[in-house]
Each structure stands twice: as structure tokens, then as C-alpha cells.
Amino acid sequence: MNDDFGADLLTLVDEEGQEHEFEVLDVIDNDDGTFYALLPTFDDPQAQVEDAGAYYIFQSIEAENGEQELAEVEDDALLDRLAAEFESHFEELYPDEDEAFGEDS
């Protein structure tokens, strides 16, 4: 069965080789590059309830092997601009939400 309306999930592997699953909230493509707002997913429902709801912003970069990878945004000014742009878009996407997404890098 094809679920066209399910969450768009992405698995990232950290430097220690551990996998982390995220839901893709939004993607911004601008003159600075392509950026993803990612929200961690949880297997344990209690962990999800206890989570602060922070999302993370990553930039798509080309790795040495030519493949696309996601990297943390290290420029604080750029990160602040991206967070404001994502927040604005979230407000458009979810106008009835009582609580906005938290931000983190």
C-alpha cells in the first residue's frame, strides 16, 4: 500500500555510526544552499511526550565521494536567518497550532 500522506522520514548516521531518524518538516532552497528542518522521531511514545519538540537545521552539501550529505550549519547569522524563515513557513503551514516548534541547531 502506498501512503502518499505519511511523514517524510530521513535516517542520518553520526560520526560514531549510530543511526538517528528524523521527520522532514520543511526544506528551504535559496542562494546560500539547500537546508532541511528535521524533527527527531522516537520509538518510545513516552520519550516523544517528554521531548522539547526542538527541530534541527542541516545543510545539504556534496561529500568528497560526490554524494549528498547533511551537515550542521555553523554560521550563527545564517542559522538565525534560516530559523526565522522556517518559523515563518511553519506559521503558514500550521496556522491553528497553539504552540510553535522549538528551534535548535
Beta strands, then each sheet from edge to edge (+ up, - down):
strand 1: 9-13
strand 2: 19-30
strand 3: 33-40
strand 4: 54-62
strand 5: 68-72
strand 6: 102-103
sheet 1: 1+ 2- 3+ 4- 5+
sheet 2: 1+ 2- 3+ 4- 6-
end
